[in-house]
């Protein structure tokens, strides 16, 4: 069963699943459309930033899981989420601005979920917490999907940090994120991409 609250995401998911016994439905992670203790595994990937109430979502995951059932969560920590072959002085300035805007725990707990996962899962009634760290790495000219991801990532950085950057730094970041520029980052020969993924596993007590 695949659940999302937006029909557009469900339509995309359906277009990628051509076979198998998979059903997609619209629903809210805070109120899942399943009975108590009715599923064996809950899988949540790169969604914590989107959940409006993470503690409630974790309680809901526990509600629908059978005794001994597994909750698996895959997330990144945004401090280590993307490493690119861009000038270090520019990256450091952008990171300083980005992290100055973190806010309080309620706003950043989803962005940095792996740091809080064990405590939050314990409070929600899970046990046997485990975390596995996987480093995803690509080097050289990026494929089309990764090129688009990096373009969107850099464009978002420019939009969220631009007003706090000097004109010079803002212009440099704009060039790197511009697909029409010769310096467009994903097309550079020395392009390098790395992402630290954290797979967190925990169980419902028997």
Secondary structure, DSSP 8 states (H G I E B T S, - for coil): -EEES-HHHHHHHHHH--SSS--EEE-BTTB-SS-TT-EEEEEEES-TTT-S-HHHHHHHHHHHEEEEEEEEEEEE-GGGS-EESS-HHHHHHHHHHHHHT--SHHHHTTTTHHHHHHHHHHHTTEEEEEEEEEEEEEESS--HHHHHHHHHHHHHHHHHHGGGS-HHHHHHHHHHH-TTSTT-GGGSTT-EEEEEEEEEEEEE--
